[in-house]
């Protein structure tokens, strides 16, 4: 269900910076992250200083704050950054690649649902630059597939509304397998940076119930749909809403949160 363009995502800047069009909806509708994942990152880091890359509205960052971390966010979309600041997060506006650390270092660098917007070569190198020895890099995001009764009408309505969108050109196969392969490639780029221990791959399975209104609030915040004209979006929401009504007004989503994590080598380079 999550969708990315077929071109290298880090070059798709208009899409990457489209999520702030409705930051309030984004923050309200998007799910958080498993507490077990947050705890594993916190306990596996040498201290509480954490840099959250592509922090968005601060959904993950606030969870790390609640777990005792001192969090600094880096976010290229000023609208998202302003929203996060209004909720108590320190944020600097920049892409991660262009961000200036000014000599600052951190115990952990995290990227929640944002690493695909970052250059795959420059990203791990920049993370290694700002991590203290034995500091932890953790990259994670959700994979989800609605029930076929919801996914089918969504796909049909999306094709009718925007047949030229690139998402129909994504590789065939279950979303989880596609994203697992993507995270394996992320692990490869971390290895190739030459400054980390062997990457670990983590998986967390969980479920979340959605009412019709809750799902229709989340849907416009997903990749690609953020840039659809209101009339086309309305047609998609009508079709999906009718499908959810047929299911009794709600459904349970099965989520998998995938992560790749690696520890910065003790030796400096």
N, C-alpha and C positions, 0 to 999 in steps of 0.2 A: 504493500500500500504506500509507504513512503516513496517519493519520486524524486529523482535527480536527472538533470539533463545529460544526454549522451556525450556532450563535449566535456573536457576536463572541468569539473565543477568550480575549481578555484578561479577559472577565467570567466565564469558566468556572473559577473559582478551585479548587473541589474537585478537578477533573481536573488542573489545573496543578500542584497540590501533592500529587498522589497517587504520583508516581514514587519518592519516598523510602521507600515501604513496604518495598522490598527494595533498598537502595542498593548492597549488595554485588553482587547479580545485575546490576543496571543497569550498574554500572561494568565488570563482567567481560564482559557480553554485547554492549554497545553498541559499534559500530565507531568508530574515530577518524576524523580528517579528512585529506584529501590533503596531503602535505608541500608540494606546489607552492602550495596555497592559503595555508598557514601562512607560507611564505617570501614570498609576494606581499604579504601584510599587513605582515609585519615590515619588509621592505625599503621598503615604501611609506609607512611611518610615520616621523615626524621623530625618534623616540627609542624607548627600550625600555619605558616605563611604560605598562602595559596594564590596562584595566578589562574584566573578563569578566562580562557581564550574564547572570544565570540560569545560573551556572557549573555547577550540578548537582554531580556527584561530581568534577568537574575534568578530564574527559576531554580537552577542547580546551585548557584552561588549562595542563595539564602539557606539552602539545606546545609551547605558546608559551614556557613556562619553559625547555624543552630548547633552544629556538631563541634563548635569551638574554634573554628579556623578564622584567621585574619585574611580576608579575601580582597584582592584587587581584580577588577574586571577590565578586559580590553574588548572593545566593541566598535566596529566600523560605522554602525548606523546610529546617528546622534539621537534619533527619536527613541530607540530602544535604550540607549545609554541614559537619557534623561529620565525615562520611566524607572530604570533600576536605581538611579541616584535618589529619586523621590522615595524609594523604599529602603534607603539606608546603605546602599552599596557604593563603594568607591569605584569609579569607572573612568578610564581614559579612552578617548575616541581615536581609534586608529585600526588599520588592519594589523594583524599580528606580525606580518612580515616587515611592515614599516614602523611598528611601534618601537620607541626608544626606551630601553630599560634603565638607562642612566646609572649603570652600575648596580642596580638592585638585583638580588637573587631570591629564590623561593625554595620552599621545601616540596612543593608539588605544583605541577602545571596540569590543569584539566581542560578538556574540551567536550562540552555536552552538546551533542547534535550539531557540531559546528566544524569539525576538522576537515570535512570534505570541501569546505570553502577556502582552505589554506593550501598553499603550494606544497606538494608532497615531498619535495626535496628540502626546501627552505624551512618548512615547519619543524621537523625533528631537530635540525641544527640550531634553530632559534631556541627551542625548548631546552636543549642541552646547554646553551649559552647562559640561560637564566636560572637553571636548576643548580642547587648546591650539590656537592658530592653526596650520593645516596638518595638524592631527591627523586621523586616519582612523577613520571608522565602518565596520565590516564586519559584515554580517548574513548568516548562511549556514546551510545545513542540507541533509540528504540527501533524495533521492527514490529510491525503489526499488520494483520490482514483481517479485515472485517468478515463476517459470515458471507457466504456466497450470495445470500439473498439481499445483502446490502452492496457488496462489491460489484455485482453484475449491473444493477441499475446505475451505479455511479460511473462505471466505465462507459456504458452506453450513452449516458447524458453528457459526459465529458467529451466523447467523440463528436456528438452532435453540436455541442457548443463551441468546441475549439479543436477541429480535426487536425490542425497544423501543429498542435503542441507536440513536443518531442517524446512525451512519455510512452506513447505507443510503440516506440522503437527500442524500449528497454529490452534486455535479454529475457527470453522466456524462462519460466520456471518459478518455483515458490520464492517469495520475497526473502524468507529466512536464509535459504541457500545462497541467494544472490548477495545478500549483505554479509553473510559469513565469509564469502570469498573476498568481498571488499575489505573487511577487517583483517583478513590474512594478508592482503596487499599492504595495508597500513603497517602491520607488523614487519613486513619486508623493508619498508622505507625506514623504519626505526633501526633495524639491524644495519642497513646500509649507511646510516649516519655514523656508525662506528664509535658511539659514545655512551651506549647503553648496554646493560646486561640483557640476556635473552628475554624478549617480550613474552608476557603471559597473556592468554586470551580467556576472558571470563564470560559467563552467561548467567542471566537471571531471568526466570520465567515468572510471570505474574498475570493477574487478570484485573480488569476494571469494568464495572457496569456503566452503560451510558443510556440516558434517556434520549428521546428524539431531539429535544432542544440542545442537550449537551453535545451530541455528535454534530449537529448542524452548526453549532458555535465553533467547534474545532476545525471542521473541514476547510473553511476559507483560509486558515492559517498555514496550510500545508503547501509545500513547494509547487510553484507554477500557478496554483489557484490564487495566490496573493495578487496576481497581476491581471486577472480576468475582469472585464467590464461588469458592472452590477447586473445588467440584464441577463448575461450569460451565466453568471453565478447563481442568479435566482432560479433559472431553469434547472441547474444541477441540484440545488438544494430542494426544490420541489420534488424531483424524481427520487432523491435519496430519502427525503422525509416520508414520501408515500410508501417506500419499501420498508422503512422502519415501522410505520403504522401497521403494515401487514404482519409484522412480527410481534404486535401487541404494544408498540410504543417504546421499545427499548431492546437492548441486546448486551451481551457481555463480550468485551474485546479481550482477546488473548495477546498479551505483549511479551516480547523477548527483548531484554536490554543486553546488548553486546558491548564488550569492552576489550581494549588492548591496553596493557599497562607495562611499563618498563622502568627500571631503576637506573638513574644516572651513574655511570662508572665513578669509582672513588678517585681515580687519577684524573687530573685536569689535562686539557689539550688545547 
